[in-house]
Amino acid sequence: LFLHFYFDIPKSLRKLQQTVYTFLEYSFFTYIFWINIRHVKLRKVILLFSFLFLCFEIFYFLLSENQRIDSVPVGIETILILIYTFIYFQQYFNENRTTYIYNDPNFWIVVGILIYLTSSFFFNILANQVSKEYWYVTFIPEIIKNILFSISIIKYKEQIKSNSKNKSSDVPYLDLI
């Protein structure tokens, strides 16, 4: 919604909208990693980085000029999310699991975030120097992210069905007639 109504927002409030949008995007992505990372120390590190990022966002909002996009916070957000991605994959591969990674719905979400952020990283960093004609290029990673998120929803639905079938099979069949 923030992006859809971007040009309807008065120019005096666009800087605030960009800051809020960047922090909401960061918070949403970080929450996904927060619920999937089990190590308490790593969760504390994520909380510390999130607090530092919030402080940076506030200082950047107060001290910077109004620009087309807040490219520095977006760059820092991307780097932090990439660190969380590496932590997630390191934790995942250190666990002994009997299923394939692509059957886990969280895998598709993490890959979607990874493709979305890495594909648009340099564009977002240089967005204030690039003409508006090239902004449509960022639609491609967003579409890919949405497709991967959709796959995640499908995988999650399959996982629920599988779990419900497994639970019903635990009950012994005692019908003797």
C-alpha positions in Angstrom: 0.0 0.0 0.0 2.9 2.4 0.8 4.2 2.0 -2.8 0.8 2.2 -4.4 0.0 5.5 -2.8 3.5 6.9 -3.0 2.7 9.8 -5.4 -0.5 10.6 -3.5 1.5 11.4 -0.4 2.5 15.1 -0.1 6.2 15.6 -0.9 6.8 16.9 2.6 5.8 13.5 4.0 7.5 11.3 1.5 10.7 11.1 3.5 8.8 9.9 6.5 7.0 7.4 4.3 10.3 6.0 3.0 11.6 5.7 6.5 8.5 3.9 7.8 8.4 1.7 4.7 12.1 0.6 5.0 11.7 -0.1 8.7 8.5 -2.1 8.2 10.1 -4.1 5.4 13.1 -4.8 7.6 10.9 -5.7 10.6 8.8 -8.1 8.5 11.8 -9.9 7.0 13.6 -9.9 10.4 10.5 -11.4 12.1 10.6 -14.3 9.6 14.1 -15.1 10.6 13.4 -14.4 14.3 10.8 -17.2 14.4 13.0 -19.6 12.5 16.3 -19.1 14.4 16.3 -21.2 17.6 19.6 -20.1 19.2 19.0 -17.6 22.0 22.3 -15.8 21.5 21.7 -15.3 17.8 18.2 -14.0 18.6 19.8 -11.5 21.0 22.2 -10.4 18.2 19.2 -9.9 15.9 17.5 -7.8 18.5 20.7 -5.7 19.0 21.1 -5.2 15.3 17.4 -4.3 15.0 17.7 -1.7 17.7 20.8 -0.2 16.1 19.1 -0.2 12.8 16.1 1.7 14.3 18.5 4.2 15.8 20.3 4.6 12.5 16.9 5.1 10.7 15.9 7.9 13.1 19.3 9.7 12.8 19.3 9.3 9.0 15.7 10.7 8.9 16.7 13.7 11.0 20.0 14.5 9.4 19.6 13.6 5.7 18.1 15.5 2.8 14.9 14.5 1.0 15.8 12.1 -1.7 14.1 9.9 -4.2 14.8 6.8 -2.1 16.5 6.3 1.2 19.3 4.3 -0.3 21.7 4.1 2.6 19.1 2.6 5.1 18.0 0.2 2.3 21.6 -0.9 1.8 22.1 -1.5 5.5 18.8 -3.3 5.7 19.9 -5.6 2.8 23.2 -6.4 4.4 21.6 -7.2 7.8 19.0 -9.5 6.2 21.7 -11.2 4.2 23.5 -11.9 7.5 20.3 -13.3 8.9 19.9 -15.5 5.8 23.4 -17.0 6.3 22.6 -17.6 9.9 19.4 -19.3 9.0 21.0 -21.6 6.4 23.9 -22.4 8.7 21.4 -23.5 11.4 19.3 -25.4 8.9 22.3 -27.4 7.5 23.7 -28.1 10.9 20.5 -29.9 12.0 19.9 -33.6 11.1 16.8 -33.6 9.0 15.3 -36.4 7.0 13.4 -34.2 4.6 14.6 -32.2 1.6 15.2 -28.5 2.2 12.8 -27.6 -0.7 9.9 -29.2 1.2 10.2 -26.7 4.0 7.9 -23.7 3.5 10.4 -21.4 5.2 13.1 -22.2 2.7 10.9 -20.7 -0.1 10.3 -17.5 1.9 14.1 -17.2 2.7 15.0 -17.7 -1.0 12.4 -15.2 -2.0 13.8 -12.6 0.4 17.3 -13.4 -0.8 16.5 -13.0 -4.5 14.4 -9.9 -3.9 17.1 -8.1 -1.9 20.2 -9.2 -3.7 18.7 -8.6 -7.2 17.8 -5.0 -6.3 20.7 -4.2 -4.0 22.8 -2.2 -6.3 19.8 -0.6 -7.9 18.6 0.6 -4.6 22.0 1.9 -3.6 22.3 3.9 -6.8 18.6 4.8 -7.2 19.1 8.5 -6.6 21.5 8.6 -9.5 19.5 6.4 -11.9 16.7 7.9 -14.0 13.2 6.9 -13.3 13.0 5.0 -16.7 14.9 2.1 -15.1 12.7 1.6 -12.0 10.6 -1.0 -13.7 13.7 -3.4 -13.5 12.9 -3.9 -9.8 9.6 -5.4 -10.7 11.3 -8.6 -11.8 12.8 -9.5 -8.4 9.5 -8.5 -6.7 7.5 -10.8 -9.0 10.0 -13.7 -8.4 9.7 -13.0 -4.6 5.9 -13.2 -4.8 6.0 -16.4 -6.8 8.4 -18.0 -4.2 6.2 -16.8 -1.3 3.2 -18.4 -3.1 5.2 -21.7 -3.4 5.8 -21.4 0.4 2.0 -21.1 1.0 1.5 -24.2 -1.1 4.2 -26.1 0.7 2.8 -25.0 4.1 -0.6 -26.3 3.1 0.9 -29.6 2.0 2.8 -29.8 5.3 -0.5 -29.3 7.3 -2.2 -32.1 5.2 0.8 -34.4 5.8 0.8 -33.7 9.5 -2.9 -34.4 9.8 -2.6 -37.7 7.9 0.3 -38.8 10.1 -1.7 -38.0 13.3 -4.6 -40.1 12.2 -2.4 -43.0 11.3 -1.0 -43.1 14.9 -4.4 -44.3 16.1 -4.5 -48.1 15.9 -7.1 -49.7 13.7 -9.2 -51.8 16.2 -12.3 -52.6 14.1 -12.4 -56.4 14.2 -15.6 -56.8 12.2 
